[in-house]
Amino acid sequence: MSSEDRKLAGSAIVVLAVIALELAWFVVIGPPGNSTNHAAKKEAENLFLGLSAEAWTAIFTGVLTISTIGLWVTTRTASLAAEKAANAAIAGQRAWLAIRDVKLLHPTSFKEEGATLRLQITTRNFGQSPATSTYVDAASVYLGAGNEAKVREEFVKKMRAHPAMLGHAIFPDEDDFIEQTLTWSDAPEKIKPSIKTQPTGQKTINLSILVAVSYRIAGIPEPRITYQPYSMLNIPIGMTVLKGESYEIPVEPFLAGITD
């Protein structure tokens, strides 16, 4: 039940409680002003089936309120069912983009003086309709700096804000895919908090690479994203990807991605 449903249900309970108190007052105690025998006799003459006009008004109000609540519940249930069916239909026919084959290429290198990364990302459409405004990006996070969660949050936020007028279409065809190559450098102060010295004396770093694709689907203006963190642990300082070689990066096993 949503917060709105809970508020409406609470309001209905309050209304029913007030009506119940009113009925109890009129049925058990009777209307005010019957302290004398003359007033009681006059009141008895105005009863219908043993109840006063005020009591019948309270009963009618209660029945009307209960009917209104029942109608609201029925309408709400039907609306939720229709919305669920519509969402299922859209999900079955929309575009779904997946990230595949994230690799490091030459001249990727990791040094104390800084790092250079060249990343190749393959994106495919496993849905039933084209995706538009497709945009692929990545970011590096060196574990140990203490700002990992903030960097991930800002990266996802940036991908959701990608404008619709930029990017291109990718169709649901196994031969149609995006192979994006990104290159960037990281300054020594960025990687320094992650550098650790192993018992062997070898210095290593731990790296997380955030990869995401932002896109639009037919009929929905809001961007959809597929986001997945990848990780490389204990990378030796001095590691270099040679020309003609590649290194496939594994998916981060402890951090969940996003697919919407």
HELIX and SHEET records of a PDB file:
HELIX    1   1 SER A    3  ALA A   24  1                                  22    
HELIX    2   2 TRP A   25  ILE A   29  3                                   5    
HELIX    3   3 ASN A   37  GLU A   45  1                                   9    
HELIX    4   4 ALA A   53  GLN A   93  1                                  41    
HELIX    5   5 GLU A  148  ARG A  160  1                                  13    
HELIX    6   6 PRO A  188  ILE A  191  1                                   4    
HELIX    7   7 LYS A  192  SER A  194  5                                   3    
SHEET    1   A 4 SER A 109  LYS A 111  0                                        
SHEET    2   A 4 GLY A 114  ASN A 125 -1                                        
SHEET    3   A 4 LEU A  97  LEU A 105 -1                                        
SHEET    4   A 4 SER A 246  GLU A 248 -1                                        
SHEET    1   B 3 SER A 109  LYS A 111  0                                        
SHEET    2   B 3 GLY A 114  ASN A 125 -1                                        
SHEET    3   B 3 PHE A 177  ASP A 186 -1                                        
SHEET    1   C 4 HIS A 168  ILE A 170  0                                        
SHEET    2   C 4 ALA A 131  TYR A 142 -1                                        
SHEET    3   C 4 LYS A 203  ILE A 217 -1                                        
SHEET    4   C 4 LYS A 196  THR A 197 -1                                        
SHEET    1   D 5 HIS A 168  ILE A 170  0                                        
SHEET    2   D 5 ALA A 131  TYR A 142 -1                                        
SHEET    3   D 5 LYS A 203  ILE A 217 -1                                        
SHEET    4   D 5 ILE A 220  PRO A 236 -1                                        
SHEET    5   D 5 ILE A 258  THR A 259 -1                                        
END                                                                             
